[in-house]
Amino acid sequence: MDIRPFNFGTLAGEEHFCNRIIELQKLSSNFRMGINTTLVSARRWGKSSLVEMTAKHVIKKEKNIRFCYIDLFNTRSEQEFYVQMAQQLIKATSTKAEERIEAVKTFFRRLIPSIGISPDQQQEFTLSFSMKDLQRSPDEILDLAENIAKTKKTKIVVCIDEFQNIGYFTQALSFQKKLRSHWQKHKHASYCLYGSKKHMLMDIFGNVSMPFYRFGSFMFLEKIDARHWIPYIIHRFEKTGKKITEPLAKQISSLMENHPYHVQQLAQETWDVCGKFAKSTDIENAVTRLLRQMTILYQREVDLLSNMQVNFLKAVCSGVEKFSSNETLREFNLGSSANIKRVREALIEKEVIDINNDKPEFSDPLFKIWFWRIYMQRW
């Protein structure tokens, strides 16, 4: 049976979507009402999948709404941002080559972009602008979503992934002020902003001194509770002709600490190694296989850490709660208590750990198992 029961590493489709009912309802309401939304969570917790799934649900009920997706993964300058935004908005709101050319003529008066169209006139559409023009007059692009929506008598939701990358731009703060000053005036276009680096997003959206502080509705994505993972795992096994018990499904969820990406990953690996009926030894074999696959990457990650950072991870793995106590400082060779904050912030910056309920935890639960079993030689 050539059916993939679990999904990780790509956007989740309807059949691979586990819970998120409350978040989907809230985000759906924001999209329909034109409320700007900032969506924050740790890496690989399903933000992009949630946004696209919600958009599909909204489109089914409301035909007079368009979604534009922009990914800033490779965008590191203000000029690249403008090109991306203009290009994706034109593509999202016009389907044929002729319509796109006409849209460029309609919505760009001061800016005169160069247009590139592939031979089939459908698949590829590119815009380019002179640097001088963009620096002098970017307003047409910053207001493009609003102007298109008003002209076409529709609503547009602009969904921007990896939004934290604007923090890398030269003159990043002034650029954020420029974005906010335009977007907060829009009534027909709204914005959903999200990304994969929680600490940078929190600085952009959660810092009272930053331009995007309280930019619309703030949503913090939590882990999916085990009570939702267990029936989902059981159902996916049954859907593909295999069986797994409730305790074993719970074990998968628990080992991966309810982390969306890694629960799906371990469930898939367990499904791969088991026969018709999953056993506890299958889960252990699956973990061993994953650790073997990831050892080179995890070893490299440790090699890039300082001794103090490695010692801090040893303390986290050992369940330490009072990191500044004299006993902890001595046992894990952490130096003085003044070091703790610097080490912790460095590990957050490297995305090795995350802070939940004021407690540090590994961002990657599989890395935690590797660090404990392979690196620290504990079982």
C-alpha positions, -999 to 999 in steps of 0.1 A, spaced: 0 0 0 17 32 -12 2 56 12 22 78 35 5 77 69 23 106 85 36 139 73 67 160 83 90 184 65 62 195 41 30 214 45 3 192 61 -28 184 40 -62 179 54 -56 142 62 -24 150 81 -39 178 101 -41 171 138 -63 192 160 -56 230 159 -94 235 158 -94 265 181 -64 282 163 -80 275 129 -113 291 140 -96 321 154 -73 326 123 -103 320 100 -123 348 118 -93 372 115 -89 365 78 -126 370 71 -128 402 92 -96 417 78 -77 417 111 -39 417 110 -24 387 127 10 378 140 16 341 146 44 330 168 57 296 179 88 276 180 103 261 148 84 232 131 52 236 151 31 238 120 25 276 114 27 274 76 4 244 75 -21 261 98 -21 293 76 -26 275 44 -52 251 58 -72 280 72 -70 299 39 -85 269 21 -114 267 46 -120 305 42 -120 304 4 -146 276 4 -170 299 23 -160 333 9 -153 337 -28 -145 374 -25 -112 369 -8 -77 363 -22 -46 350 -4 -11 360 -14 19 340 0 53 355 3 83 336 17 112 357 29 135 328 34 161 340 9 153 377 13 179 398 30 174 433 17 147 460 15 150 460 -23 145 422 -25 115 425 -3 98 450 -26 104 428 -57 90 397 -39 59 416 -27 51 432 -60 57 400 -79 36 377 -57 7 401 -53 4 405 -91 5 367 -95 -20 360 -67 -46 384 -81 -42 379 -119 -40 345 -136 -33 351 -172 -2 368 -187 -23 395 -203 -40 403 -170 -7 405 -152 8 429 -177 -24 451 -175 -21 450 -137 14 463 -138 3 492 -161 -26 500 -138 -9 499 -104 26 512 -112 27 548 -122 59 562 -108 77 528 -107 84 513 -141 92 476 -137 107 452 -162 85 422 -169 96 386 -175 72 360 -188 80 324 -196 72 309 -231 40 292 -219 29 326 -205 14 309 -174 41 294 -151 68 320 -148 62 358 -141 89 381 -128 93 417 -121 124 438 -116 129 474 -106 158 498 -107 174 503 -73 172 541 -77 134 539 -83 128 517 -53 148 539 -30 130 570 -42 94 557 -43 85 523 -27 50 535 -17 33 519 -47 45 485 -36 38 490 1 2 500 -8 -1 476 -37 -23 450 -18 -47 477 -7 -49 493 -41 -55 460 -59 -82 450 -34 -100 483 -38 -99 483 -76 -110 447 -79 -136 451 -51 -122 421 -31 -103 414 1 -67 404 1 -48 386 29 -10 388 25 6 359 43 44 365 49 65 336 61 99 340 77 89 376 85 117 378 111 142 381 82 134 418 80 155 421 111 186 414 89 180 443 66 202 474 66 183 501 84 159 474 97 141 496 123 133 524 98 121 498 73 97 483 99 84 518 107 78 523 70 59 490 67 37 498 98 29 533 87 15 520 55 -1 487 65 -20 501 95 -40 523 72 -52 495 49 -89 485 51 -92 461 23 -59 443 27 -48 425 59 -15 408 68 -6 375 85 30 375 97 49 345 109 82 327 108 105 300 122 127 320 147 107 325 178 132 347 196 134 371 167 97 372 162 91 379 199 115 409 196 97 423 166 61 418 179 65 416 217 89 445 223 70 477 232 96 499 216 93 481 182 71 494 153 51 461 150 42 459 187 5 451 189 1 449 152 -34 434 152 -42 400 168 -13 381 184 -15 343 184 9 321 201 9 285 188 12 258 215 22 222 213 -6 198 204 -17 179 235 -12 141 237 -50 136 239 -52 147 203 -20 129 191 -31 95 204 -63 91 184 -46 107 154 -17 82 154 -41 52 159 -63 64 131 -34 69 107 -21 34 114 -56 19 108 -60 39 77 -30 21 62 -39 -14 74 -18 -15 105 -26 -14 143 -11 4 172 -24 5 208 -33 36 228 -3 31 252 21 29 223 7 59 205 10 78 238 46 66 241 54 81 206 39 114 216 56 114 250 91 106 236 88 135 212 73 158 239 42 165 217 64 183 191 43 183 159 72 176 135 89 150 156 58 131 166 49 127 129 85 117 122 87 90 149 52 77 141 63 74 104 95 56 113 76 32 137 51 25 109 80 17 86 97 -8 109 66 -26 123 46 -54 110 8 -54 110 8 -48 148 32 -23 163 52 -33 193 72 -13 219 104 -27 204 94 -12 171 93 23 187 127 17 202 141 5 168 126 35 151 143 59 176 176 41 171 172 45 133 165 82 136 194 87 159 217 69 135 204 91 106 209 123 126 242 116 144 264 135 119 242 166 121 238 165 158 276 160 163 283 190 142 258 210 162 276 201 194 310 208 179 299 244 172 290 250 209 313 263 236 322 241 265 300 262 288 271 258 264 276 221 263 277 220 301 244 240 302 228 214 280 240 186 303 223 204 331 191 208 311 192 171 302 197 161 338 165 180 348 182 208 367 158 236 377 180 260 397 208 268 373 224 295 395 227 274 426 262 268 439 256 231 437 246 232 400 275 256 391 300 232 406 285 200 393 282 211 357 312 235 357 292 265 347 315 291 363 297 319 380 260 326 381 266 357 358 275 332 330 241 315 331 221 343 314 248 348 286 249 310 279 212 307 279 207 336 255 234 322 232 217 288 230 183 305 223 199 325 195 213 293 180 178 277 184 192 248 204 169 256 233 136 273 238 121 288 270 87 275 280 71 285 314 105 301 322 122 267 319 148 259 292 141 229 270 156 214 239 140 228 207 145 194 191 134 165 214 152 140 192 184 159 197 178 158 235 176 119 233 208 119 212 226 142 236 216 121 266 222 86 251 250 91 226 269 122 239 265 118 276 264 80 274 233 78 296 203 55 294 
